[in-house]
Amino acid sequence: MHEQSLHCALSNVRGGLLEDTMAASRVLNTMNRIFTPRLTVRLSVFGTVIGGAVLLRDYFGGAVCKSQNRIEGKTVIITGANSGIGKETAKDLARRGGRIILACRNEVKAEKAQREIVGETGNQDVVVRKLDLASLKSIKEFAQKIISEEPHVDILINNAGIMRCPFWKTEDGFEMQFGVNHLGHFYLTNLLLDKMKSSAPSRIITVSSLAHTTGEIDFDNLNSESGYRTADAYSDSKLACVLFTHELSKKLKGTGVIANSLHPGVVKTQIGRHTGVHKSGFSSFILSPVFWMFVKTPKQGAQTSIYCAVASEVEGVSGKYFRDCTEADCHPRGRDDAVAQRLWEESARLVGLDQDGVAQEKQS
Ligand SMILES: NC(=O)c1ccc[n+]([C@@H]2O[C@H](COP(=O)([O-])OP(=O)(O)OC[C@H]3O[C@@H](n4cnc5c(N)ncnc54)[C@H](OP(=O)(O)O)[C@@H]3O)[C@@H](O)[C@H]2O)c1
């Protein structure tokens, strides 16, 4: 009886094995039919392309700010913080503690960003203050509010920007890109300088662009009145940002306030909103896979701003240009002492500031 059941069990096992072997061979046959050598080659090419694309994306994602420094007790102002690089910079700095002031022209968008930042970081000390860099009046009102309300300002990030818009003028008649990207930040920074000096050690960071390398400062056509090329005007305004930082750092020597400019990388944000590619749904659709590989996310684009704002390595470093969280060479035109000084004087005249070392407001 015992032997009989053993025999039965063995034959069951054998039958099961046979069935399993046949099933496996059926699967193998099917796989062989599906994965022909041709398909296998195609799949490996596909895998290599995807893998390569991921590696490229990783490479172009750029450096990450590794500093763990916290900023409790410090006050930070970030212009244009309601979207893109500015919002991500604000989010990171909010996570590090401190008081974060979102200086924005569109208060509805800014309040939405503020709720998002508070929600994600848990930092309740994130506030919105109205600032339109295309209006000297708005800049002055903003600065007065900051000076009267804030005991100190430790970090100012001149981040807002407009790119390749049509020939528009600011409220005060300046060409829009020169007016917002350079003159607006020039005026704002000067109005806040005393506050920043009394808060020293403090940092001023101006977001420029690699586009500054093709910029030129034409003192006879600062406002593009005798010829406007939208891409050139952007590059010129970004060169002005680098030159402004160059001159500012000289004027700030010995004050404990440092000033640096930077290129954030090529970042997927709203900055291209006035360009043809951005407006054309078809081009965006075709180009988006390519952009996906080569273009940084806003979070990646914010890394160099964050680095310049908090990293210990930047302490005492002033008048420099950064990219990918590293000091880099700006174009030699961005280090031209004579042009930087003249641009400062012209800018001060245009916004109505007197020349007195660091510009002081004219007594009217
Ligand atoms: N993205 C890139 O590839 C790239 C490359 C190099 C340099 N940059 C620079 O990075 C900075 C941030 O740009 P982004 O890429 O983050 O673009 P973005 O998403 O378009 O952000 C630009 C910000 O600037 C604000 N802004 C524009 N005009 C203003 C004004 N008159 N007053 C106050 N705020 C104003 C915008 O406010 P609204 O939302 O109200 O318009 C927005 O918050 C800019 O200086 C840009 O030139 C960007």
The ligand as a Gaussian input file, in Angstrom:
#p B3LYP/6-31G(d) Opt

LIG

0 1
 N       14.808000      79.836000     -18.110000
 C       16.016000      79.938000     -18.638000
 O       16.449000      79.110000     -19.473000
 C       16.923000      81.074000     -18.244000
 C       18.235000      81.098000     -18.759000
 C       19.064000      82.131000     -18.394000
 C       18.613000      83.113000     -17.531000
 N       17.332000      83.071000     -17.053000
 C       16.883000      84.135000     -16.141000
 O       16.303000      83.549000     -14.998000
 C       15.424000      84.491000     -14.397000
 C       14.127000      83.815000     -13.981000
 O       13.405000      83.491000     -15.146000
 P       12.590000      82.126000     -15.331000
 O       13.314000      81.329000     -16.318000
 O       12.243000      81.546000     -14.029000
 O       11.282000      82.680000     -16.086000
 P        9.785000      82.917000     -15.604000
 O        9.175000      81.668000     -15.122000
 O        9.141000      83.636000     -16.748000
 O        9.946000      83.905000     -14.372000
 C       10.193000      85.263000     -14.564000
 C        9.667000      86.005000     -13.382000
 O        9.952000      87.399000     -13.575000
 C        8.776000      88.119000     -13.292000
 N        8.708000      89.408000     -13.943000
 C        8.726000      89.702000     -15.251000
 N        8.566000      91.015000     -15.435000
 C        8.437000      91.571000     -14.212000
 C        8.222000      92.873000     -13.736000
 N        8.041000      93.902000     -14.557000
 N        8.155000      93.086000     -12.404000
 C        8.278000      92.058000     -11.535000
 N        8.463000      90.793000     -11.922000
 C        8.538000      90.554000     -13.252000
 C        7.662000      87.203000     -13.773000
 O        6.429000      87.623000     -13.212000
 P        5.019000      87.316000     -13.954000
 O        4.756000      85.888000     -13.676000
 O        4.085000      88.260000     -13.313000
 O        5.227000      87.594000     -15.395000
 C        8.150000      85.875000     -13.241000
 O        7.819000      85.733000     -11.886000
 C       15.260000      85.619000     -15.402000
 O       16.064000      86.700000     -15.024000
 C       15.791000      85.021000     -16.689000
 O       16.295000      85.997000     -17.572000
 C       16.479000      82.064000     -17.383000

